Amino acid sequence: MNVSVELAPTVALVGNPNCGKTALFNALTGSRQKVANYPGVTVEKKQGRLTTPGGRSIQLLDLPGTYSLRARSPDEEITRDAVLGKLAGETPPDLIICVGDASNLRLALRLALELKHVGRPVVLALNMMDIAKKRGIEVDLAKLAAELALPVVSSVAVRRGGTDALLAELDRLLANLPPVAAADWKAPDAGALRGAQSEADRVLRAAVKMPGIPDVGTTRADAILLHPVAGLAILLAILFVMFQAVFAWAKPAMELISAGFTWLGAFVGSLPLPDLVQSFLKDGLIAGVGSVIVFLPQIVILFFFILLLEDLGYMARAAFLMDKIMGGAGLHGRAFIPLLSSFACAIPGIMATRVIDDRRDRLTTILVAPLMTCSARIPVYTLIISAFIPEREVWGFVGLQGLVMFGLYAAGITGALTVSFVMKRLFWRSTAGEPFMLELPDYKIPQAKSLAMGVWARATAFLKRAGTTILSMMILIWVLASFPQAPEGATDPAINYSLAAMIGHFIEPVTSPLGFNWQINVALIPGMAAREVAVGALGTIYAVNGGAEATQQIGQALAAHWSLGTALALLAWYIFAPQCASTLAVIRRETGGWKWMWVTFGYMLALAYAAALIVYQVAAALGAG
Amino acid sequence: MVDLSTLLALGEARVGFRGRISALDMSRAEGAGLPASELERRLIELGFVEGADVELLHQGLFGGDPIAVRVAATTIALRRREAMAIVVTPR
């Protein structure tokens, strides 16, 4: 007796990548779905509930796309283990829906044949039947069902009523579930795969009539979009628009959020509360949460573009165009978009690495993403450059300040490419050269509803999961900067008496070879919350009052207290230093554990220290110490 | 039998090439990033089996790599290095 049948039966959706499985999942479950991570791995677990017309409640599981149960990536391992009921703490599915794109059935049929061996009832859902019909593809459902010895239904995920046939079939099958048969699936060898594919080809010839020509729209579009030169130019243009949008469109919303939190902070500041409670609410809680939520508009816009391009079918083409260029640094073609996103902020960039299937390629990308110069470094760079780099022209036409800024960006990019190159060669030599093989799906018109649900899921996941970890880090940093409190009648700023100041003094012997004084060390601690916070912290330490001209005044104070060598060393430090608790928290979440977060923290700290040391010592030797 | 002189690896074909897969020969793809048995299985899973029609549709800017290949009704992108294992007969 299968107990899980008495509860809500579990139904798993399995299919090739790009078969419209997620659209079908969205159509079946509507908003009743949740996205989580499988414990310990980076794979998304999507499940939802639905009620059939027969009044049956079903737990629906959307598994990562795969060509075979023979797992090659962590995503595919999850699919295999979930289907075979081997996942710890998960109930095996009572029924499997094998989803196939009706216009591209060849590989789906082989997967369906393989799924017959797992000992669970299987139903084949031919998705996107409308598109197939329009293209003149005729599928004989009865013949297909007879040849495969499987129930076959058609579905159109994006149309009202398009899932009726599938739901009716679910009711029929679940009313009378056979006892679970023993799985006789084992990883097929090349011979078995060949046999299965030729059987699939035979079934395809018997039951499906294909027009002789491929999709005309896709052929025409690819003639331009995959053109070696024009294709690359168009890709760059798309990216330009995308990042323009991330910076420009997000700005009003970010300013609004920022103003909202400032107002909230000021409101709390006006309440008759004890100083400590007020400081905790204002500087710890509100400023901490605010500094994270302010990135939400950028994340929403970025994911809107990424999901749009993915649904269109363009993302695989972008990877195709960039593969050779990225490959030179040991990165996968698909790492391109996440790394570029990291120029805005490493957090959405790291979240966007989910498009990379191979676990090692994805880890490499996550590890180097924080080296891309994010927008939070800009205030720090601007402050130091304007205070220390003279505003003059070199070679007659290039501004020196702009040149230094460009140099800092270039150093970040060079650093990221070098680290990924070294990592591939050093740590993962055994699997160096993971092949680039992926399907270029026919272009599809994205569905607004599916797109909106995808963006919504990413936004809420960011707020919920990253928010909790980031918030706790913010509170920790506030505690360090606030305790112990300044004694009665103290003349120095309060932060100078705190644990942060003690740490600043304590680590001075370590940082003095970099030219850092204890004040810099202190500023770097709240700067862990977010890089740009260090600017304000330096202001506090050198007792500069806030206000519109604050940055300029801080600059003057720094120019009076620091040598040029110190300033340059701090710039070098900022290129590499892991100065962002939020990024580290997201790395922890995306990699499913602490290990890679500490690896990132460690290697970035080492690079930052080495870079700052070299810069300061060279500057000192040249007389600028 | 197949005329050996017309045999060609898909990895050395030009854009516009049309043919049919006559064999998968892993020994021709020695530079591939995978062990032979794994590479063979991956190629089959993406539809590269004997008898399937192929057409080389596109190639990248640098060194003509990677390539986009139409296999039956599906388009697959892969590098020439791995495509060396796919032996084709022009048609």
HADDOCK unambig.tbl for C-alpha pairs under 7 A between the chains (distance, minus, plus):
assign (segid A and resid 67 and name CA) (segid B and resid 45 and name CA) 6.23 0.50 0.50
assign (segid A and resid 68 and name CA) (segid B and resid 45 and name CA) 6.96 0.50 0.50
assign (segid A and resid 104 and name CA) (segid B and resid 73 and name CA) 6.59 0.50 0.50
assign (segid A and resid 104 and name CA) (segid B and resid 74 and name CA) 6.74 0.50 0.50
assign (segid A and resid 107 and name CA) (segid B and resid 46 and name CA) 6.97 0.50 0.50
assign (segid A and resid 107 and name CA) (segid B and resid 47 and name CA) 6.50 0.50 0.50
assign (segid A and resid 189 and name CA) (segid B and resid 41 and name CA) 6.97 0.50 0.50
assign (segid A and resid 190 and name CA) (segid B and resid 40 and name CA) 6.49 0.50 0.50
assign (segid A and resid 190 and name CA) (segid B and resid 41 and name CA) 5.10 0.50 0.50
assign (segid A and resid 193 and name CA) (segid B and resid 44 and name CA) 6.70 0.50 0.50
assign (segid A and resid 194 and name CA) (segid B and resid 44 and name CA) 6.60 0.50 0.50
assign (segid A and resid 194 and name CA) (segid B and resid 49 and name CA) 6.67 0.50 0.50
assign (segid A and resid 214 and name CA) (segid B and resid 73 and name CA) 6.72 0.50 0.50
assign (segid A and resid 226 and name CA) (segid B and resid 58 and name CA) 6.71 0.50 0.50
assign (segid A and resid 228 and name CA) (segid B and resid 59 and name CA) 6.78 0.50 0.50
assign (segid A and resid 228 and name CA) (segid B and resid 60 and name CA) 5.30 0.50 0.50
assign (segid A and resid 228 and name CA) (segid B and resid 61 and name CA) 4.54 0.50 0.50
assign (segid A and resid 229 and name CA) (segid B and resid 61 and name CA) 6.62 0.50 0.50
assign (segid A and resid 320 and name CA) (segid B and resid 66 and name CA) 6.84 0.50 0.50
assign (segid A and resid 320 and name CA) (segid B and resid 77 and name CA) 6.86 0.50 0.50
assign (segid A and resid 321 and name CA) (segid B and resid 60 and name CA) 6.19 0.50 0.50
assign (segid A and resid 324 and name CA) (segid B and resid 62 and name CA) 6.85 0.50 0.50
assign (segid A and resid 324 and name CA) (segid B and resid 65 and name CA) 6.81 0.50 0.50
assign (segid A and resid 431 and name CA) (segid B and resid 33 and name CA) 6.95 0.50 0.50
assign (segid A and resid 432 and name CA) (segid B and resid 33 and name CA) 6.55 0.50 0.50
assign (segid A and resid 433 and name CA) (segid B and resid 33 and name CA) 4.65 0.50 0.50
assign (segid A and resid 434 and name CA) (segid B and resid 33 and name CA) 5.30 0.50 0.50
assign (segid A and resid 434 and name CA) (segid B and resid 34 and name CA) 6.95 0.50 0.50
assign (segid A and resid 435 and name CA) (segid B and resid 33 and name CA) 5.77 0.50 0.50
assign (segid A and resid 436 and name CA) (segid B and resid 78 and name CA) 5.47 0.50 0.50
assign (segid A and resid 436 and name CA) (segid B and resid 79 and name CA) 6.31 0.50 0.50
assign (segid A and resid 437 and name CA) (segid B and resid 76 and name CA) 6.97 0.50 0.50
assign (segid A and resid 437 and name CA) (segid B and resid 77 and name CA) 5.49 0.50 0.50
assign (segid A and resid 437 and name CA) (segid B and resid 78 and name CA) 4.47 0.50 0.50
assign (segid A and resid 438 and name CA) (segid B and resid 76 and name CA) 5.66 0.50 0.50
assign (segid A and resid 438 and name CA) (segid B and resid 77 and name CA) 5.25 0.50 0.50
assign (segid A and resid 438 and name CA) (segid B and resid 78 and name CA) 6.71 0.50 0.50
assign (segid A and resid 439 and name CA) (segid B and resid 75 and name CA) 5.80 0.50 0.50
assign (segid A and resid 439 and name CA) (segid B and resid 76 and name CA) 4.31 0.50 0.50
assign (segid A and resid 439 and name CA) (segid B and resid 77 and name CA) 5.98 0.50 0.50
assign (segid A and resid 440 and name CA) (segid B and resid 75 and name CA) 5.32 0.50 0.50
assign (segid A and resid 440 and name CA) (segid B and resid 76 and name CA) 5.63 0.50 0.50
assign (segid A and resid 440 and name CA) (segid B and resid 77 and name CA) 6.54 0.50 0.50
assign (segid A and resid 441 and name CA) (segid B and resid 75 and name CA) 6.78 0.50 0.50
